[in-house]
């Protein structure tokens, strides 16, 4: 989960759907919605649809559910060897990586 810290969608919280590391962009659910005019196909009806477009990662911050805001994160290893992300503000573990 991330929070948008700059731009037209400032303050919105969403889940990261896709990341483009080389371009430095990410697609976030419900953020930076653009309208696309789609031609009808045998599988879908046409019309104007809204879909999320990539947003630059400098405009995003990791969301801490305990602090209820965007925070800086740190990384550390636990005793059992798992790598975790933690909130630098409150110390809450945000994500477990193996």
C-alpha positions, 0 to 999 in steps of 0.5 A, a space after each residue: 500500500 502506498 500514499 500519493 504525496 504530490 500531484 492531482 491525486 495527493 492524499 489518495 491511498 492505493 495498492 500497487 498493481 504493477 511496477 516499471 523499474 527502468 522508467 521509475 513508475 508504478 501503477 496504483 489502484 484508483 490513482 491517476 485515472 485516465 479515460 481511453 476510447 475503446 473500439 468494440 471487440 468480439 470480447 468486450 463492448 466499446 466505449 469510454 473506460 477509465 483505467 489507472 496510468 503509471 505515476 512516478 515513484 517519487 510521488 509515492 510513499 509507503 503507507 503505515 496502517 498504524 501511523 495512518 500516513 506515508 512514512 519512511 521505511 527501514 529494513 532489518 533481519 529478524 532472529 529467524 533470518 527473515 527480512 522485514 520492512 519497518 516503519 521508522 516512525 513507530 517501529 511497526 513491521 510493514 511487510 515480511 520478505 523471504 
